[in-house]
Every structure is written in structure tokens, then in C-alpha cells.
Amino acid sequence: MEQEDKSLIDGKIEELKFDIEKLNEQKFVNLLIEIIVSITLNELNEKSD
């Protein structure tokens, strides 16, 4: 039973690590999108002046 509990805990830890990694990747992608949009808007604004 103890080994089974350890396996379940280890499995849950791996699942949480994966979820955290995916969340961090999504945050990074969102940050890159914000940067690209900001740069693009600044360039468009400069061209219109």
C-alpha cells in the first residue's frame, strides 16, 4: 500500500510539474504577443505622424 501511495503521489507531482510548465509556456507566449503588438502599434503610430 505504501508503494502504491508513493506512485500516486509521484504521478500527481509529475502532472503538476507538467501543468506548471504549460502555464509558464503560455505566459511566455502571451508576453511575446504583447511585445510584438506593442512594437507594431508603435511603428504604425510613428508612420502616421
PDB file of N, CA, C, O and CB in Angstrom:
ATOM      1  N   MET A   1       0.821  -1.199   0.000  1.00  0.00           N
ATOM      2  CA  MET A   1       0.000   0.000   0.000  1.00  0.00           C
ATOM      3  C   MET A   1       0.865   1.264   0.000  1.00  0.00           C
ATOM      4  O   MET A   1       0.544   2.246  -0.669  1.00  0.00           O
ATOM      5  CB  MET A   1      -0.934  -0.002   1.209  1.00  0.00           C
ATOM      6  N   GLU A   2       1.955   1.226   0.751  1.00  0.00           N
ATOM      7  CA  GLU A   2       2.841   2.386   0.830  1.00  0.00           C
ATOM      8  C   GLU A   2       3.460   2.693  -0.532  1.00  0.00           C
ATOM      9  O   GLU A   2       3.569   3.857  -0.917  1.00  0.00           O
ATOM     10  CB  GLU A   2       3.943   2.149   1.871  1.00  0.00           C
ATOM     11  N   GLN A   3       3.864   1.656  -1.258  1.00  0.00           N
ATOM     12  CA  GLN A   3       4.451   1.840  -2.589  1.00  0.00           C
ATOM     13  C   GLN A   3       3.414   2.413  -3.553  1.00  0.00           C
ATOM     14  O   GLN A   3       3.726   3.257  -4.393  1.00  0.00           O
ATOM     15  CB  GLN A   3       5.005   0.501  -3.132  1.00  0.00           C
ATOM     16  N   GLU A   4       2.176   1.939  -3.417  1.00  0.00           N
ATOM     17  CA  GLU A   4       1.096   2.430  -4.268  1.00  0.00           C
ATOM     18  C   GLU A   4       0.834   3.919  -4.002  1.00  0.00           C
ATOM     19  O   GLU A   4       0.630   4.695  -4.935  1.00  0.00           O
ATOM     20  CB  GLU A   4      -0.190   1.606  -4.033  1.00  0.00           C
ATOM     21  N   ASP A   5       0.842   4.307  -2.728  1.00  0.00           N
ATOM     22  CA  ASP A   5       0.658   5.715  -2.366  1.00  0.00           C
ATOM     23  C   ASP A   5       1.782   6.568  -2.936  1.00  0.00           C
ATOM     24  O   ASP A   5       1.545   7.658  -3.455  1.00  0.00           O
ATOM     25  CB  ASP A   5       0.595   5.877  -0.839  1.00  0.00           C
ATOM     26  N   LYS A   6       3.010   6.059  -2.834  1.00  0.00           N
ATOM     27  CA  LYS A   6       4.166   6.800  -3.361  1.00  0.00           C
ATOM     28  C   LYS A   6       4.041   6.967  -4.871  1.00  0.00           C
ATOM     29  O   LYS A   6       4.352   8.031  -5.406  1.00  0.00           O
ATOM     30  CB  LYS A   6       5.489   6.075  -3.011  1.00  0.00           C
ATOM     31  N   SER A   7       3.592   5.930  -5.554  1.00  0.00           N
ATOM     32  CA  SER A   7       3.414   6.013  -7.002  1.00  0.00           C
ATOM     33  C   SER A   7       2.349   7.045  -7.363  1.00  0.00           C
ATOM     34  O   SER A   7       2.517   7.811  -8.312  1.00  0.00           O
ATOM     35  CB  SER A   7       3.035   4.640  -7.573  1.00  0.00           C
ATOM     36  N   LEU A   8       1.251   7.064  -6.602  1.00  0.00           N
ATOM     37  CA  LEU A   8       0.194   8.037  -6.858  1.00  0.00           C
ATOM     38  C   LEU A   8       0.692   9.461  -6.621  1.00  0.00           C
ATOM     39  O   LEU A   8       0.408  10.370  -7.402  1.00  0.00           O
ATOM     40  CB  LEU A   8      -1.022   7.748  -5.971  1.00  0.00           C
ATOM     41  N   ILE A   9       1.439   9.639  -5.534  1.00  0.00           N
ATOM     42  CA  ILE A   9       1.990  10.958  -5.216  1.00  0.00           C
ATOM     43  C   ILE A   9       2.974  11.392  -6.295  1.00  0.00           C
ATOM     44  O   ILE A   9       2.923  12.529  -6.765  1.00  0.00           O
ATOM     45  CB  ILE A   9       2.681  10.943  -3.835  1.00  0.00           C
ATOM     46  N   ASP A  10       3.872  10.487  -6.689  1.00  0.00           N
ATOM     47  CA  ASP A  10       4.844  10.806  -7.737  1.00  0.00           C
ATOM     48  C   ASP A  10       4.143  11.159  -9.048  1.00  0.00           C
ATOM     49  O   ASP A  10       4.551  12.081  -9.755  1.00  0.00           O
ATOM     50  CB  ASP A  10       5.804   9.625  -7.954  1.00  0.00           C
ATOM     51  N   GLY A  11       3.092  10.419  -9.359  1.00  0.00           N
ATOM     52  CA  GLY A  11       2.331  10.692 -10.575  1.00  0.00           C
ATOM     53  C   GLY A  11       1.680  12.062 -10.529  1.00  0.00           C
ATOM     54  O   GLY A  11       1.683  12.798 -11.517  1.00  0.00           O
ATOM     55  N   LYS A  12       1.120  12.400  -9.373  1.00  0.00           N
ATOM     56  CA  LYS A  12       0.470  13.703  -9.217  1.00  0.00           C
ATOM     57  C   LYS A  12       1.500  14.830  -9.300  1.00  0.00           C
ATOM     58  O   LYS A  12       1.231  15.875  -9.894  1.00  0.00           O
ATOM     59  CB  LYS A  12      -0.290  13.772  -7.874  1.00  0.00           C
ATOM     60  N   ILE A  13       2.678  14.621  -8.708  1.00  0.00           N
ATOM     61  CA  ILE A  13       3.746  15.623  -8.777  1.00  0.00           C
ATOM     62  C   ILE A  13       4.152  15.860 -10.231  1.00  0.00           C
ATOM     63  O   ILE A  13       4.309  17.006 -10.652  1.00  0.00           O
ATOM     64  CB  ILE A  13       4.972  15.177  -7.940  1.00  0.00           C
ATOM     65  N   GLU A  14       4.322  14.789 -10.993  1.00  0.00           N
ATOM     66  CA  GLU A  14       4.687  14.930 -12.405  1.00  0.00           C
ATOM     67  C   GLU A  14       3.598  15.666 -13.180  1.00  0.00           C
ATOM     68  O   GLU A  14       3.891  16.495 -14.042  1.00  0.00           O
ATOM     69  CB  GLU A  14       4.940  13.552 -13.034  1.00  0.00           C
ATOM     70  N   GLU A  15       2.343  15.358 -12.868  1.00  0.00           N
ATOM     71  CA  GLU A  15       1.222  16.023 -13.528  1.00  0.00           C
ATOM     72  C   GLU A  15       1.227  17.523 -13.215  1.00  0.00           C
ATOM     73  O   GLU A  15       1.011  18.349 -14.102  1.00  0.00           O
ATOM     74  CB  GLU A  15      -0.116  15.387 -13.090  1.00  0.00           C
ATOM     75  N   LEU A  16       1.472  17.865 -11.960  1.00  0.00           N
ATOM     76  CA  LEU A  16       1.523  19.272 -11.562  1.00  0.00           C
ATOM     77  C   LEU A  16       2.703  19.991 -12.215  1.00  0.00           C
ATOM     78  O   LEU A  16       2.573  21.136 -12.647  1.00  0.00           O
ATOM     79  CB  LEU A  16       1.617  19.389 -10.037  1.00  0.00           C
ATOM     80  N   LYS A  17       3.849  19.319 -12.285  1.00  0.00           N
ATOM     81  CA  LYS A  17       5.016  19.912 -12.951  1.00  0.00           C
ATOM     82  C   LYS A  17       4.699  20.208 -14.412  1.00  0.00           C
ATOM     83  O   LYS A  17       5.054  21.265 -14.933  1.00  0.00           O
ATOM     84  CB  LYS A  17       6.242  18.971 -12.849  1.00  0.00           C
ATOM     85  N   PHE A  18       4.027  19.264 -15.068  1.00  0.00           N
ATOM     86  CA  PHE A  18       3.651  19.438 -16.466  1.00  0.00           C
ATOM     87  C   PHE A  18       2.694  20.619 -16.617  1.00  0.00           C
ATOM     88  O   PHE A  18       2.849  21.443 -17.518  1.00  0.00           O
ATOM     89  CB  PHE A  18       3.008  18.152 -17.018  1.00  0.00           C
ATOM     90  N   ASP A  19       1.696  20.694 -15.719  1.00  0.00           N
ATOM     91  CA  ASP A  19       0.731  21.797 -15.768  1.00  0.00           C
ATOM     92  C   ASP A  19       1.420  23.144 -15.562  1.00  0.00           C
ATOM     93  O   ASP A  19       1.107  24.116 -16.250  1.00  0.00           O
ATOM     94  CB  ASP A  19      -0.361  21.599 -14.708  1.00  0.00           C
ATOM     95  N   ILE A  20       2.352  23.201 -14.620  1.00  0.00           N
ATOM     96  CA  ILE A  20       3.090  24.441 -14.354  1.00  0.00           C
ATOM     97  C   ILE A  20       3.926  24.827 -15.569  1.00  0.00           C
ATOM     98  O   ILE A  20       3.993  26.000 -15.936  1.00  0.00           O
ATOM     99  CB  ILE A  20       3.994  24.285 -13.108  1.00  0.00           C
ATOM    100  N   GLU A  21       4.562  23.840 -16.188  1.00  0.00           N
ATOM    101  CA  GLU A  21       5.372  24.103 -17.376  1.00  0.00           C
ATOM    102  C   GLU A  21       4.508  24.648 -18.510  1.00  0.00           C
ATOM    103  O   GLU A  21       4.901  25.600 -19.184  1.00  0.00           O
ATOM    104  CB  GLU A  21       6.096  22.824 -17.828  1.00  0.00           C
ATOM    105  N   LYS A  22       3.342  24.057 -18.725  1.00  0.00           N
ATOM    106  CA  LYS A  22       2.437  24.519 -19.780  1.00  0.00           C
ATOM    107  C   LYS A  22       1.957  25.938 -19.489  1.00  0.00           C
ATOM    108  O   LYS A  22       1.858  26.764 -20.396  1.00  0.00           O
ATOM    109  CB  LYS A  22       1.232  23.567 -19.917  1.00  0.00           C
ATOM    110  N   LEU A  23       1.657  26.216 -18.218  1.00  0.00           N
ATOM    111  CA  LEU A  23       1.216  27.553 -17.831  1.00  0.00           C
ATOM    112  C   LEU A  23       2.318  28.578 -18.076  1.00  0.00           C
ATOM    113  O   LEU A  23       2.057  29.666 -18.591  1.00  0.00           O
ATOM    114  CB  LEU A  23       0.791  27.573 -16.356  1.00  0.00           C
ATOM    115  N   ASN A  24       3.539  28.233 -17.711  1.00  0.00           N
ATOM    116  CA  ASN A  24       4.667  29.137 -17.939  1.00  0.00           C
ATOM    117  C   ASN A  24       4.901  29.368 -19.427  1.00  0.00           C
ATOM    118  O   ASN A  24       5.210  30.484 -19.844  1.00  0.00           O
ATOM    119  CB  ASN A  24       5.936  28.579 -17.293  1.00  0.00           C
ATOM    120  N   GLU A  25       4.754  28.316 -20.227  1.00  0.00           N
ATOM    121  CA  GLU A  25       4.899  28.464 -21.675  1.00  0.00           C
ATOM    122  C   GLU A  25       3.831  29.406 -22.221  1.00  0.00           C
ATOM    123  O   GLU A  25       4.117  30.251 -23.069  1.00  0.00           O
ATOM    124  CB  GLU A  25       4.812  27.091 -22.375  1.00  0.00           C
ATOM    125  N   GLN A  26       2.599  29.259 -21.733  1.00  0.00           N
ATOM    126  CA  GLN A  26       1.509  30.111 -22.206  1.00  0.00           C
ATOM    127  C   GLN A  26       1.739  31.563 -21.802  1.00  0.00           C
ATOM    128  O   GLN A  26       1.480  32.478 -22.582  1.00  0.00           O
ATOM    129  CB  GLN A  26       0.165  29.617 -21.657  1.00  0.00           C
ATOM    130  N   LYS A  27       2.226  31.770 -20.581  1.00  0.00           N
ATOM    131  CA  LYS A  27       2.531  33.134 -20.134  1.00  0.00           C
ATOM    132  C   LYS A  27       3.629  33.745 -21.000  1.00  0.00           C
ATOM    133  O   LYS A  27       3.567  34.927 -21.340  1.00  0.00           O
ATOM    134  CB  LYS A  27       2.958  33.137 -18.648  1.00  0.00           C
ATOM    135  N   PHE A  28       4.632  32.946 -21.356  1.00  0.00           N
ATOM    136  CA  PHE A  28       5.726  33.427 -22.198  1.00  0.00           C
ATOM    137  C   PHE A  28       5.211  33.804 -23.584  1.00  0.00           C
ATOM    138  O   PHE A  28       5.578  34.846 -24.128  1.00  0.00           O
ATOM    139  CB  PHE A  28       6.828  32.359 -22.312  1.00  0.00           C
ATOM    140  N   VAL A  29       4.367  32.960 -24.146  1.00  0.00           N
ATOM    141  CA  VAL A  29       3.789  33.240 -25.462  1.00  0.00           C
ATOM    142  C   VAL A  29       2.961  34.524 -25.403  1.00  0.00           C
ATOM    143  O   VAL A  29       3.044  35.362 -26.301  1.00  0.00           O
ATOM    144  CB  VAL A  29       2.915  32.050 -25.945  1.00  0.00           C
ATOM    145  N   ASN A  30       2.165  34.675 -24.343  1.00  0.00           N
ATOM    146  CA  ASN A  30       1.357  35.887 -24.201  1.00  0.00           C
ATOM    147  C   ASN A  30       2.237  37.130 -24.094  1.00  0.00           C
ATOM    148  O   ASN A  30       1.915  38.174 -24.662  1.00  0.00           O
ATOM    149  CB  ASN A  30       0.450  35.780 -22.971  1.00  0.00           C
ATOM    150  N   LEU A  31       3.338  37.018 -23.372  1.00  0.00           N
ATOM    151  CA  LEU A  31       4.273  38.136 -23.247  1.00  0.00           C
ATOM    152  C   LEU A  31       4.874  38.489 -24.607  1.00  0.00           C
ATOM    153  O   LEU A  31       4.963  39.664 -24.964  1.00  0.00           O
ATOM    154  CB  LEU A  31       5.392  37.795 -22.242  1.00  0.00           C
ATOM    155  N   LEU A  32       5.284  37.474 -25.363  1.00  0.00           N
ATOM    156  CA  LEU A  32       5.825  37.727 -26.702  1.00  0.00           C
ATOM    157  C   LEU A  32       4.788  38.404 -27.597  1.00  0.00           C
ATOM    158  O   LEU A  32       5.117  39.317 -28.356  1.00  0.00           O
ATOM    159  CB  LEU A  32       6.296  36.413 -27.344  1.00  0.00           C
ATOM    160  N   ILE A  33       3.551  37.959 -27.507  1.00  0.00           N
ATOM    161  CA  ILE A  33       2.481  38.566 -28.308  1.00  0.00           C
ATOM    162  C   ILE A  33       2.305  40.031 -27.924  1.00  0.00           C
ATOM    163  O   ILE A  33       2.177  40.894 -28.793  1.00  0.00           O
ATOM    164  CB  ILE A  33       1.149  37.796 -28.120  1.00  0.00           C
ATOM    165  N   GLU A  34       2.300  40.310 -26.622  1.00  0.00           N
ATOM    166  CA  GLU A  34       2.173  41.699 -26.167  1.00  0.00           C
ATOM    167  C   GLU A  34       3.315  42.563 -26.692  1.00  0.00           C
ATOM    168  O   GLU A  34       3.097  43.696 -27.120  1.00  0.00           O
ATOM    169  CB  GLU A  34       2.137  41.757 -24.636  1.00  0.00           C
ATOM    170  N   ILE A  35       4.520  42.030 -26.657  1.00  0.00           N
ATOM    171  CA  ILE A  35       5.686  42.778 -27.143  1.00  0.00           C
ATOM    172  C   ILE A  35       5.561  43.053 -28.637  1.00  0.00           C
ATOM    173  O   ILE A  35       5.792  44.176 -29.085  1.00  0.00           O
ATOM    174  CB  ILE A  35       6.991  42.003 -26.852  1.00  0.00           C
ATOM    175  N   ILE A  36       5.199  42.040 -29.404  1.00  0.00           N
ATOM    176  CA  ILE A  36       5.070  42.192 -30.857  1.00  0.00           C
ATOM    177  C   ILE A  36       3.976  43.201 -31.197  1.00  0.00           C
ATOM    178  O   ILE A  36       4.166  44.059 -32.059  1.00  0.00           O
ATOM    179  CB  ILE A  36       4.764  40.831 -31.520  1.00  0.00           C
ATOM    180  N   VAL A  37       2.844  43.099 -30.529  1.00  0.00           N
ATOM    181  CA  VAL A  37       1.741  44.030 -30.789  1.00  0.00           C
ATOM    182  C   VAL A  37       2.150  45.451 -30.421  1.00  0.00           C
ATOM    183  O   VAL A  37       1.860  46.397 -31.154  1.00  0.00           O
ATOM    184  CB  VAL A  37       0.477  43.616 -29.999  1.00  0.00           C
ATOM    185  N   SER A  38       2.818  45.596 -29.297  1.00  0.00           N
ATOM    186  CA  SER A  38       3.259  46.922 -28.852  1.00  0.00           C
ATOM    187  C   SER A  38       4.228  47.548 -29.857  1.00  0.00           C
ATOM    188  O   SER A  38       4.090  48.718 -30.215  1.00  0.00           O
ATOM    189  CB  SER A  38       3.925  46.827 -27.469  1.00  0.00           C
ATOM    190  N   ILE A  39       5.195  46.772 -30.303  1.00  0.00           N
ATOM    191  CA  ILE A  39       6.160  47.272 -31.290  1.00  0.00           C
ATOM    192  C   ILE A  39       5.449  47.643 -32.590  1.00  0.00           C
ATOM    193  O   ILE A  39       5.722  48.690 -33.176  1.00  0.00           O
ATOM    194  CB  ILE A  39       7.258  46.216 -31.562  1.00  0.00           C
ATOM    195  N   THR A  40       4.548  46.790 -33.033  1.00  0.00           N
ATOM    196  CA  THR A  40       3.811  47.041 -34.271  1.00  0.00           C
ATOM    197  C   THR A  40       2.981  48.315 -34.163  1.00  0.00           C
ATOM    198  O   THR A  40       2.976  49.134 -35.082  1.00  0.00           O
ATOM    199  CB  THR A  40       2.906  45.850 -34.607  1.00  0.00           C
ATOM    200  N   LEU A  41       2.279  48.484 -33.041  1.00  0.00           N
ATOM    201  CA  LEU A  41       1.469  49.685 -32.854  1.00  0.00           C
ATOM    202  C   LEU A  41       2.340  50.936 -32.794  1.00  0.00           C
ATOM    203  O   LEU A  41       1.969  51.979 -33.333  1.00  0.00           O
ATOM    204  CB  LEU A  41       0.634  49.568 -31.580  1.00  0.00           C
ATOM    205  N   ASN A  42       3.482  50.835 -32.147  1.00  0.00           N
ATOM    206  CA  ASN A  42       4.401  51.981 -32.092  1.00  0.00           C
ATOM    207  C   ASN A  42       4.899  52.349 -33.482  1.00  0.00           C
ATOM    208  O   ASN A  42       4.975  53.529 -33.823  1.00  0.00           O
ATOM    209  CB  ASN A  42       5.592  51.672 -31.173  1.00  0.00           C
ATOM    210  N   GLU A  43       5.237  51.355 -34.280  1.00  0.00           N
ATOM    211  CA  GLU A  43       5.707  51.619 -35.645  1.00  0.00           C
ATOM    212  C   GLU A  43       4.607  52.243 -36.494  1.00  0.00           C
ATOM    213  O   GLU A  43       4.860  53.175 -37.258  1.00  0.00           O
ATOM    214  CB  GLU A  43       6.203  50.323 -36.302  1.00  0.00           C
ATOM    215  N   LEU A  44       3.393  51.733 -36.360  1.00  0.00           N
ATOM    216  CA  LEU A  44       2.273  52.299 -37.115  1.00  0.00           C
ATOM    217  C   LEU A  44       1.994  53.731 -36.680  1.00  0.00           C
ATOM    218  O   LEU A  44       1.689  54.595 -37.501  1.00  0.00           O
ATOM    219  CB  LEU A  44       1.015  51.441 -36.937  1.00  0.00           C
ATOM    220  N   ASN A  45       2.101  53.965 -35.396  1.00  0.00           N
ATOM    221  CA  ASN A  45       1.873  55.308 -34.868  1.00  0.00           C
ATOM    222  C   ASN A  45       2.937  56.282 -35.374  1.00  0.00           C
ATOM    223  O   ASN A  45       2.626  57.424 -35.711  1.00  0.00           O
ATOM    224  CB  ASN A  45       1.863  55.284 -33.334  1.00  0.00           C
ATOM    225  N   GLU A  46       4.178  55.835 -35.425  1.00  0.00           N
ATOM    226  CA  GLU A  46       5.267  56.683 -35.922  1.00  0.00           C
ATOM    227  C   GLU A  46       5.097  56.982 -37.411  1.00  0.00           C
ATOM    228  O   GLU A  46       5.373  58.097 -37.854  1.00  0.00           O
ATOM    229  CB  GLU A  46       6.627  56.008 -35.673  1.00  0.00           C
ATOM    230  N   LYS A  47       4.647  56.003 -38.178  1.00  0.00           N
ATOM    231  CA  LYS A  47       4.462  56.194 -39.617  1.00  0.00           C
ATOM    232  C   LYS A  47       3.317  57.164 -39.905  1.00  0.00           C
ATOM    233  O   LYS A  47       3.354  57.897 -40.894  1.00  0.00           O
ATOM    234  CB  LYS A  47       4.195  54.850 -40.302  1.00  0.00           C
ATOM    235  N   SER A  48       2.311  57.166 -39.050  1.00  0.00           N
ATOM    236  CA  SER A  48       1.157  58.035 -39.285  1.00  0.00           C
ATOM    237  C   SER A  48       1.445  59.486 -38.909  1.00  0.00           C
ATOM    238  O   SER A  48       0.703  60.386 -39.306  1.00  0.00           O
ATOM    239  CB  SER A  48      -0.042  57.530 -38.499  1.00  0.00           C
ATOM    240  N   ASP A  49       2.501  59.719 -38.159  1.00  0.00           N
ATOM    241  CA  ASP A  49       2.850  61.095 -37.749  1.00  0.00           C
ATOM    242  C   ASP A  49       3.500  61.875 -38.838  1.00  0.00           C
ATOM    243  O   ASP A  49       3.847  63.040 -38.640  1.00  0.00           O
ATOM    244  CB  ASP A  49       3.757  61.077 -36.566  1.00  0.00           C
TER     245      ASP A  49
END
